[in-house]
């Protein structure tokens, strides 16, 4: 009997750029279905930027019908203003997942690095290279937020 196929959405939240990656896991094989970034404009009112993130995430969820989602946990406190805007974008993403009853997995950057490289101090280029290899892509996914979201989705696939 063939293995059941699972669709997983990875989200790297941010107000200016929310990275997304949609993967499919069938048995031990994982492939990318879609990836990119939801970009919002700085001069647009804050609530409109959050609404854009919500609408585009809901469109992705409706299109790909994932069963699971992985989202990066917040981990920094150096720039409070950035932390608040990332937290708001993350809240919008989590709300979308709640609205659609998706099973949510949350990962720290350390967990994502360990899942992809086995090394908690891996740098961004190492993670991106492993995303490319694991998903059989011809090149490293761009933008960086999309590569991060795919890494989160792969981490989620390994956790299921």
N, C-alpha and C positions, 0 to 999 in steps of 0.2 A: 504494500500500500504506500503511495507517495506521501512524503511529508507535507504537513499543512503549511501553507504560506502565511506569513505574518507581515503586515505592513507597520512600520514604526516611523514616527515623526520625531526628529530631533530639533530642539529649539535653543538657540543661543541668544537670549534676550538683550535688547538694547533699544534706547529711544531713537537714535539716529539710524541704526542698522540692527534689525533683528534677523539673525541668520536662521535658515531652516534647511533641513535635509530630510528627505523621505527615502527610506530604504525598504527592501523586501528581503525577508529571511525565509529560506526554504531549506529545511534540514540544516546543513552546515554552510550552505552557500548564502552569501549576502551580496545584494547588488543595489546600486543607487537608482531610484526612480526619478528623483528631482532634487534640485538644491538651488539655493540662491539667497537673496537678502531682501528684506522689506525695508526700503529706505524712506525715511521721512525727512521733510525739509525743516531746517532750523527756524525759519521765519514764520512757520505755521503755528497757530495756538496749540499749546500742549495737549489739550483734550482732543483736538482733531488728529494729532499725531498718534495718540493712543487708540483712537477709533480706527484709524487707517491700519494699524497693526492688528487690531481685532478682526476687522473685515477681511484682510488678506489671509490671516491665519485660518479663519473660518472657511474661506474659499478653498484653501489647501486641504483642510480636513474633509470638506464635502467632496472634493475631487478624488482624493486618494483613499479615503475611508480607513485610516490607520486604526489598529486595535490598541496600540500602546504609544506612549510618548515619553521622551526623556527631555528634561530641562536642567540647565546648569543652575546649581545653587549659588547664591551670592557669597562672596568670600572676602571682599576688600573693604577697607574703611579709610583709605588715604584721602580720597576726594569725596566728601559728603554729598555734594551736589550731583556728581555722577552716580553715586550709589543710589540716591533717591530716584533718579530718572530710570536707571536700570531696574530698580525694584518695582517701579510702576509698570514698566514694559513687561517684566516677569509676571507681575500680578495679572495683567491682561492676558498673557499667554496661559497661565494656570486657570483663569476664569474660562477661557475658550475650551480648555480640556475638560473642565467640570461641566460646562454646558453640553458637551457632546459625550459625556460619560466615558472618556478615555482613561485607561489605567495609566497613572502618572508615576514615573520613576524620576528621582532627583539625584544628581551627581555633583560632587565637588570636582574642581579641576584635577585634583590629585587622583581621584577615582577614574576619571576619563584617561589620564596619562597612563595609569597602571593597566587599564583594560587594553589600550592600544599598543603600548610599548613595553609594558612590564617594568617601567622605570618612572618613578614619581617626579623626577627632576627633568624629564624630557622637555626639550624646547619646542616652540611652535612649528618649526620646520620639520622636526622629527615626527610630530603628530600628523602634520599634513601629508608627509610621505607615507606614513602607515595607512592613512585614510585612502590614499591613492591605491596602495597595494591591496589592502583588504577588499576594496570595492571594485578592483580591476579597472580603474579609470586610466585613461591615456595621459592625463596631466593632473596636477594638483588642483583641486577645486578652488575657484575664486568666486567671490571675495573671501577673505579670511574668515568672516563670520559664517559663511556657508560651510567651509571646511570644518570649523568648530562644531557646527550643528550636526554635520555628518558624523563627526567623532562621537558626539553625545548619543546619536542614534545607534552607532555601532556598540558603544558601551551598554546601551539599553538592551540591544539584541543579545549581548553576552550575559546579561542579568536575568533575562526571562527564563 
